[in-house]
Amino acid sequence: MSATVSTPGSSGAMKPRHIALAVLVAAVWGLNFVLIDVGLKSFPPLLFCALRFAVVAVPAVFFVGPPRVAWRWVLAVGFVLGVLKFGSLFLGMHAGMPAGLSSLVLQSQAVFTTLFAAGMLRERPGPQRIAGLALASVGIALAAVDNGLGGPVKAFALVIAAAVAWGLSNVLTRKAAPPDLLRWMVWVSAVPPLPLLALSLLVEGPHADLHALASIDAAGLGTVAYVGLLATLFGFGAWGFLLRTYDAGAVAPYSLLVPVFGMSSAWLLLGEAITPLAGAAALLVVAGIGLSALSPARLRRLAAPLSRLAPMGRSASTGRVLPMDRLASARTRRPAPAERQAGRSEPAAGRAPLPRP
C-alpha cells in the first residue's frame, strides 16, 4: 500500500489500486463476522471481546504516540464502542444471531447515527437522507421478521443495541475530531480490555475464562489475531489512508460491501442459508444506506450512463440530439413572454403594419 499521497483529500476519481484497497477492507470487515462466530466456539463472548482489543492496544500504544485529542473523548468512545457496541455484538452472536445477518443488521447504525447527530450536533437530515434511511429501516424490519422465523429475539435485540452504541460512538468521534484515525483507534482500543475482563469474570465466571485460556488452540489464536490485527489495525489504518487521500463521499460507498461480503462468506464458510426474505432485506438496507450516504451530485454522476439508454431524437429547431422526453417537453413549451410580444409586433404576411402613435 502506497503511503505517498500527492493530493490529500482529492475529490477526483479513485485510482484502481485504491479502489482495490477499499474493496479489500470491506472484504476483511465482512469476513470478520465469520471469524467472530468461529472464535466464539473457543472463548466466552466478553473474554473474546477483551482479547480482541488487548491484541490491538498492548503493542501498538508504544509506537503510535499520543492520540492528540482530549482524553475524555478517548475514554468515552472506548467505553461506548468497545464495551457497549462490541460487547453487545459478541453477546448477540453467542446467543444465536447468525454471522451474515449480524453484518446486515449492524448497518442500522446509520439510522441511529443520524438520530444522535440530530440531537447532539443539531444536524437536520435532508429529504434524500430521510428517504434512504426509511428504505434501510424497512430492510432491517424484514431482517427482524426473517430472524423471528428461526432465531432468538434476544440475540437480534443485542445486535440492535450494538448498532445503537455504534451510532452514538460515531457522533462522539465526530465531536472529538481525531486527526489520525489509526492512532485514534489504537488508543480507543486501550480502554475496553479491563472493563470487559471485569465483566467477563463477573458474568461468565473465572473458571470459564481460565479454561478457555488454558485450552486455546490454533483456531482460537487465529481468530483473535484476525479480529484484532487485520480487522482493526489494518482495516482502520487502510480506511484512514483512503479518507486522507479522497473525499469521504468517494470512499464511504465501499462500506456498503461489508454486509455483502459478510452474508456471502457466512453462506460459503458456515453454511448459513440466505432466505428470499433475508436477500430482500439486504437489498433494501444497502440501497437505503447508499441513497442516504451519496450526495445528489454523485447520484447524478452514477445515473448519467443510464441516460444513454433513453430513446434519442434530433431537434428540428436546433439540430441537437436529445432524449425523447426532453424533445417532447421542448415541443410543448409555451413561448416566453418576450417571444409572444415579438410575435404580436410582426405584421401578418401580405398586410401593412398597423400605424403606431
Contacts in CASP RR format, 6 or more apart in sequence:
PFRMAT RR
TARGET T0000
AUTHOR 0000-0000-0000
METHOD contacts of the structure
MODEL  1
MSATVSTPGSSGAMKPRHIALAVLVAAVWGLNFVLIDVGLKSFPPLLFCA
LRFAVVAVPAVFFVGPPRVAWRWVLAVGFVLGVLKFGSLFLGMHAGMPAG
LSSLVLQSQAVFTTLFAAGMLRERPGPQRIAGLALASVGIALAAVDNGLG
GPVKAFALVIAAAVAWGLSNVLTRKAAPPDLLRWMVWVSAVPPLPLLALS
LLVEGPHADLHALASIDAAGLGTVAYVGLLATLFGFGAWGFLLRTYDAGA
VAPYSLLVPVFGMSSAWLLLGEAITPLAGAAALLVVAGIGLSALSPARLR
RLAAPLSRLAPMGRSASTGRVLPMDRLASARTRRPAPAERQAGRSEPAAG
RAPLPRP
1 21 0 8 1.000
1 238 0 8 1.000
1 241 0 8 1.000
2 17 0 8 1.000
3 241 0 8 1.000
5 241 0 8 1.000
5 244 0 8 1.000
5 245 0 8 1.000
7 245 0 8 1.000
8 244 0 8 1.000
8 245 0 8 1.000
9 244 0 8 1.000
9 245 0 8 1.000
9 246 0 8 1.000
9 247 0 8 1.000
10 245 0 8 1.000
10 246 0 8 1.000
10 247 0 8 1.000
11 246 0 8 1.000
11 247 0 8 1.000
11 250 0 8 1.000
12 246 0 8 1.000
12 247 0 8 1.000
12 250 0 8 1.000
13 250 0 8 1.000
14 22 0 8 1.000
14 242 0 8 1.000
14 246 0 8 1.000
14 250 0 8 1.000
14 251 0 8 1.000
18 242 0 8 1.000
18 245 0 8 1.000
18 246 0 8 1.000
19 254 0 8 1.000
21 238 0 8 1.000
21 241 0 8 1.000
21 242 0 8 1.000
22 239 0 8 1.000
22 242 0 8 1.000
22 251 0 8 1.000
22 254 0 8 1.000
23 254 0 8 1.000
23 257 0 8 1.000
24 238 0 8 1.000
25 234 0 8 1.000
25 235 0 8 1.000
25 238 0 8 1.000
25 239 0 8 1.000
25 242 0 8 1.000
25 254 0 8 1.000
26 254 0 8 1.000
26 255 0 8 1.000
26 256 0 8 1.000
26 257 0 8 1.000
26 258 0 8 1.000
26 260 0 8 1.000
26 261 0 8 1.000
27 257 0 8 1.000
27 261 0 8 1.000
28 230 0 8 1.000
28 231 0 8 1.000
28 234 0 8 1.000
28 235 0 8 1.000
29 231 0 8 1.000
29 235 0 8 1.000
29 255 0 8 1.000
29 258 0 8 1.000
29 261 0 8 1.000
30 103 0 8 1.000
30 258 0 8 1.000
30 259 0 8 1.000
30 261 0 8 1.000
30 262 0 8 1.000
30 265 0 8 1.000
31 226 0 8 1.000
31 261 0 8 1.000
31 262 0 8 1.000
31 265 0 8 1.000
32 226 0 8 1.000
32 227 0 8 1.000
32 230 0 8 1.000
32 231 0 8 1.000
33 93 0 8 1.000
33 99 0 8 1.000
33 100 0 8 1.000
33 102 0 8 1.000
33 103 0 8 1.000
33 262 0 8 1.000
33 265 0 8 1.000
33 266 0 8 1.000
34 99 0 8 1.000
34 100 0 8 1.000
34 262 0 8 1.000
34 265 0 8 1.000
34 266 0 8 1.000
34 269 0 8 1.000
34 270 0 8 1.000
35 222 0 8 1.000
35 223 0 8 1.000
35 226 0 8 1.000
35 227 0 8 1.000
35 231 0 8 1.000
36 48 0 8 1.000
36 89 0 8 1.000
36 90 0 8 1.000
36 93 0 8 1.000
36 99 0 8 1.000
36 223 0 8 1.000
36 227 0 8 1.000
37 93 0 8 1.000
37 98 0 8 1.000
37 99 0 8 1.000
37 266 0 8 1.000
37 270 0 8 1.000
38 219 0 8 1.000
38 220 0 8 1.000
38 223 0 8 1.000
39 48 0 8 1.000
39 219 0 8 1.000
39 220 0 8 1.000
39 223 0 8 1.000
39 224 0 8 1.000
40 48 0 8 1.000
40 90 0 8 1.000
40 93 0 8 1.000
40 94 0 8 1.000
41 219 0 8 1.000
42 48 0 8 1.000
42 212 0 8 1.000
42 216 0 8 1.000
42 217 0 8 1.000
42 219 0 8 1.000
42 220 0 8 1.000
42 223 0 8 1.000
43 51 0 8 1.000
43 212 0 8 1.000
43 220 0 8 1.000
43 224 0 8 1.000
44 94 0 8 1.000
44 200 0 8 1.000
44 204 0 8 1.000
44 205 0 8 1.000
44 208 0 8 1.000
44 209 0 8 1.000
44 212 0 8 1.000
45 87 0 8 1.000
45 90 0 8 1.000
45 91 0 8 1.000
45 92 0 8 1.000
45 93 0 8 1.000
45 94 0 8 1.000
45 204 0 8 1.000
46 87 0 8 1.000
46 90 0 8 1.000
46 91 0 8 1.000
46 196 0 8 1.000
46 197 0 8 1.000
46 199 0 8 1.000
46 200 0 8 1.000
46 203 0 8 1.000
46 204 0 8 1.000
47 196 0 8 1.000
47 197 0 8 1.000
47 200 0 8 1.000
47 204 0 8 1.000
47 208 0 8 1.000
47 209 0 8 1.000
47 212 0 8 1.000
47 213 0 8 1.000
48 90 0 8 1.000
48 223 0 8 1.000
48 224 0 8 1.000
49 82 0 8 1.000
49 86 0 8 1.000
49 87 0 8 1.000
49 90 0 8 1.000
49 192 0 8 1.000
49 196 0 8 1.000
50 192 0 8 1.000
50 193 0 8 1.000
50 194 0 8 1.000
50 196 0 8 1.000
50 197 0 8 1.000
50 200 0 8 1.000
51 193 0 8 1.000
51 224 0 8 1.000
52 86 0 8 1.000
52 224 0 8 1.000
52 227 0 8 1.000
52 228 0 8 1.000
52 232 0 8 1.000
53 82 0 8 1.000
53 86 0 8 1.000
53 189 0 8 1.000
53 190 0 8 1.000
53 191 0 8 1.000
53 192 0 8 1.000
53 193 0 8 1.000
53 196 0 8 1.000
53 228 0 8 1.000
54 193 0 8 1.000
55 224 0 8 1.000
55 225 0 8 1.000
55 228 0 8 1.000
55 229 0 8 1.000
56 185 0 8 1.000
56 186 0 8 1.000
56 189 0 8 1.000
56 228 0 8 1.000
56 229 0 8 1.000
56 232 0 8 1.000
56 233 0 8 1.000
57 186 0 8 1.000
57 187 0 8 1.000
57 189 0 8 1.000
57 190 0 8 1.000
57 193 0 8 1.000
60 186 0 8 1.000
60 189 0 8 1.000
60 233 0 8 1.000
61 186 0 8 1.000
61 187 0 8 1.000
61 190 0 8 1.000
64 180 0 8 1.000
64 182 0 8 1.000
64 183 0 8 1.000
64 186 0 8 1.000
64 187 0 8 1.000
65 183 0 8 1.000
66 187 0 8 1.000
67 74 0 8 1.000
67 178 0 8 1.000
67 180 0 8 1.000
67 183 0 8 1.000
67 184 0 8 1.000
67 186 0 8 1.000
67 187 0 8 1.000
67 188 0 8 1.000
68 178 0 8 1.000
68 179 0 8 1.000
68 180 0 8 1.000
68 183 0 8 1.000
69 176 0 8 1.000
69 177 0 8 1.000
69 178 0 8 1.000
69 179 0 8 1.000
69 184 0 8 1.000
70 176 0 8 1.000
73 172 0 8 1.000
73 173 0 8 1.000
73 175 0 8 1.000
73 176 0 8 1.000
73 178 0 8 1.000
74 176 0 8 1.000
74 184 0 8 1.000
74 187 0 8 1.000
74 188 0 8 1.000
74 191 0 8 1.000
75 191 0 8 1.000
76 172 0 8 1.000
77 169 0 8 1.000
77 172 0 8 1.000
77 173 0 8 1.000
77 176 0 8 1.000
77 188 0 8 1.000
77 191 0 8 1.000
78 169 0 8 1.000
78 188 0 8 1.000
78 189 0 8 1.000
78 191 0 8 1.000
78 192 0 8 1.000
79 191 0 8 1.000
79 192 0 8 1.000
79 195 0 8 1.000
80 165 0 8 1.000
80 168 0 8 1.000
80 169 0 8 1.000
80 172 0 8 1.000
81 165 0 8 1.000
81 166 0 8 1.000
81 169 0 8 1.000
81 188 0 8 1.000
81 192 0 8 1.000
82 188 0 8 1.000
82 189 0 8 1.000
82 191 0 8 1.000
82 192 0 8 1.000
82 196 0 8 1.000
83 191 0 8 1.000
83 192 0 8 1.000
83 195 0 8 1.000
83 196 0 8 1.000
83 199 0 8 1.000
84 161 0 8 1.000
84 162 0 8 1.000
84 165 0 8 1.000
84 168 0 8 1.000
85 162 0 8 1.000
85 165 0 8 1.000
85 166 0 8 1.000
85 169 0 8 1.000
86 162 0 8 1.000
86 192 0 8 1.000
87 162 0 8 1.000
87 196 0 8 1.000
88 158 0 8 1.000
88 159 0 8 1.000
88 161 0 8 1.000
88 162 0 8 1.000
88 165 0 8 1.000
89 102 0 8 1.000
89 106 0 8 1.000
89 158 0 8 1.000
89 159 0 8 1.000
89 162 0 8 1.000
91 158 0 8 1.000
92 102 0 8 1.000
92 154 0 8 1.000
92 155 0 8 1.000
92 158 0 8 1.000
92 159 0 8 1.000
92 162 0 8 1.000
93 99 0 8 1.000
93 102 0 8 1.000
93 155 0 8 1.000
93 159 0 8 1.000
95 152 0 8 1.000
95 154 0 8 1.000
95 155 0 8 1.000
95 158 0 8 1.000
96 151 0 8 1.000
96 152 0 8 1.000
96 155 0 8 1.000
97 105 0 8 1.000
97 147 0 8 1.000
97 151 0 8 1.000
97 152 0 8 1.000
97 155 0 8 1.000
97 156 0 8 1.000
97 158 0 8 1.000
97 159 0 8 1.000
98 147 0 8 1.000
98 266 0 8 1.000
98 270 0 8 1.000
98 272 0 8 1.000
99 262 0 8 1.000
99 266 0 8 1.000
99 270 0 8 1.000
99 272 0 8 1.000
100 259 0 8 1.000
100 262 0 8 1.000
100 263 0 8 1.000
100 265 0 8 1.000
100 266 0 8 1.000
100 267 0 8 1.000
100 272 0 8 1.000
101 143 0 8 1.000
101 146 0 8 1.000
101 147 0 8 1.000
101 263 0 8 1.000
101 272 0 8 1.000
101 278 0 8 1.000
102 159 0 8 1.000
103 258 0 8 1.000
103 259 0 8 1.000
103 261 0 8 1.000
103 262 0 8 1.000
103 263 0 8 1.000
103 266 0 8 1.000
104 143 0 8 1.000
104 259 0 8 1.000
104 262 0 8 1.000
104 263 0 8 1.000
104 278 0 8 1.000
104 281 0 8 1.000
104 282 0 8 1.000
104 285 0 8 1.000
105 140 0 8 1.000
105 143 0 8 1.000
105 144 0 8 1.000
105 147 0 8 1.000
105 156 0 8 1.000
105 159 0 8 1.000
105 160 0 8 1.000
105 163 0 8 1.000
106 159 0 8 1.000
106 162 0 8 1.000
106 163 0 8 1.000
106 166 0 8 1.000
106 259 0 8 1.000
107 136 0 8 1.000
107 140 0 8 1.000
107 163 0 8 1.000
107 258 0 8 1.000
107 259 0 8 1.000
107 285 0 8 1.000
107 286 0 8 1.000
107 289 0 8 1.000
108 136 0 8 1.000
108 137 0 8 1.000
108 140 0 8 1.000
108 160 0 8 1.000
108 163 0 8 1.000
108 285 0 8 1.000
109 163 0 8 1.000
109 164 0 8 1.000
109 166 0 8 1.000
109 167 0 8 1.000
109 170 0 8 1.000
110 133 0 8 1.000
110 136 0 8 1.000
110 289 0 8 1.000
110 292 0 8 1.000
110 293 0 8 1.000
111 133 0 8 1.000
111 136 0 8 1.000
111 137 0 8 1.000
111 140 0 8 1.000
111 163 0 8 1.000
112 163 0 8 1.000
112 164 0 8 1.000
112 166 0 8 1.000
112 167 0 8 1.000
112 168 0 8 1.000
113 166 0 8 1.000
113 167 0 8 1.000
113 170 0 8 1.000
113 171 0 8 1.000
114 123 0 8 1.000
114 125 0 8 1.000
114 129 0 8 1.000
114 133 0 8 1.000
114 292 0 8 1.000
116 167 0 8 1.000
116 168 0 8 1.000
116 170 0 8 1.000
116 171 0 8 1.000
117 123 0 8 1.000
117 171 0 8 1.000
117 174 0 8 1.000
118 124 0 8 1.000
118 125 0 8 1.000
120 171 0 8 1.000
120 175 0 8 1.000
121 171 0 8 1.000
121 174 0 8 1.000
121 175 0 8 1.000
125 133 0 8 1.000
125 292 0 8 1.000
128 291 0 8 1.000
128 292 0 8 1.000
128 296 0 8 1.000
128 299 0 8 1.000
129 291 0 8 1.000
129 292 0 8 1.000
130 292 0 8 1.000
131 288 0 8 1.000
131 291 0 8 1.000
131 292 0 8 1.000
132 287 0 8 1.000
132 288 0 8 1.000
132 289 0 8 1.000
132 290 0 8 1.000
132 291 0 8 1.000
132 292 0 8 1.000
133 288 0 8 1.000
133 289 0 8 1.000
133 292 0 8 1.000
135 284 0 8 1.000
135 287 0 8 1.000
135 288 0 8 1.000
135 291 0 8 1.000
136 284 0 8 1.000
136 285 0 8 1.000
136 287 0 8 1.000
136 288 0 8 1.000
136 289 0 8 1.000
136 292 0 8 1.000
138 284 0 8 1.000
139 280 0 8 1.000
139 281 0 8 1.000
139 282 0 8 1.000
139 284 0 8 1.000
139 285 0 8 1.000
140 281 0 8 1.000
140 285 0 8 1.000
142 277 0 8 1.000
142 278 0 8 1.000
142 280 0 8 1.000
142 281 0 8 1.000
142 284 0 8 1.000
143 277 0 8 1.000
143 278 0 8 1.000
143 281 0 8 1.000
143 282 0 8 1.000
143 285 0 8 1.000
144 156 0 8 1.000
145 277 0 8 1.000
146 275 0 8 1.000
146 277 0 8 1.000
146 278 0 8 1.000
146 281 0 8 1.000
147 153 0 8 1.000
147 155 0 8 1.000
147 156 0 8 1.000
148 156 0 8 1.000
149 277 0 8 1.000
173 184 0 8 1.000
176 184 0 8 1.000
178 184 0 8 1.000
181 236 0 8 1.000
181 237 0 8 1.000
181 239 0 8 1.000
181 240 0 8 1.000
181 243 0 8 1.000
182 233 0 8 1.000
182 236 0 8 1.000
182 237 0 8 1.000
182 240 0 8 1.000
185 232 0 8 1.000
185 233 0 8 1.000
185 236 0 8 1.000
185 237 0 8 1.000
186 233 0 8 1.000
189 232 0 8 1.000
200 209 0 8 1.000
201 209 0 8 1.000
239 251 0 8 1.000
242 251 0 8 1.000
243 251 0 8 1.000
249 293 0 8 1.000
249 294 0 8 1.000
249 295 0 8 1.000
249 298 0 8 1.000
252 293 0 8 1.000
253 290 0 8 1.000
253 293 0 8 1.000
253 294 0 8 1.000
256 286 0 8 1.000
256 289 0 8 1.000
256 290 0 8 1.000
256 293 0 8 1.000
259 282 0 8 1.000
259 285 0 8 1.000
259 286 0 8 1.000
260 282 0 8 1.000
260 286 0 8 1.000
263 272 0 8 1.000
263 274 0 8 1.000
263 278 0 8 1.000
263 279 0 8 1.000
263 282 0 8 1.000
266 272 0 8 1.000
267 273 0 8 1.000
267 274 0 8 1.000
274 282 0 8 1.000
291 299 0 8 1.000
294 302 0 8 1.000
307 323 0 8 1.000
310 323 0 8 1.000
310 324 0 8 1.000
310 325 0 8 1.000
311 323 0 8 1.000
311 324 0 8 1.000
312 321 0 8 1.000
312 322 0 8 1.000
312 323 0 8 1.000
312 324 0 8 1.000
313 321 0 8 1.000
313 322 0 8 1.000
313 323 0 8 1.000
313 324 0 8 1.000
313 327 0 8 1.000
314 320 0 8 1.000
314 321 0 8 1.000
314 322 0 8 1.000
315 321 0 8 1.000
315 322 0 8 1.000
315 327 0 8 1.000
315 330 0 8 1.000
317 330 0 8 1.000
322 330 0 8 1.000
347 353 0 8 1.000
347 354 0 8 1.000
END
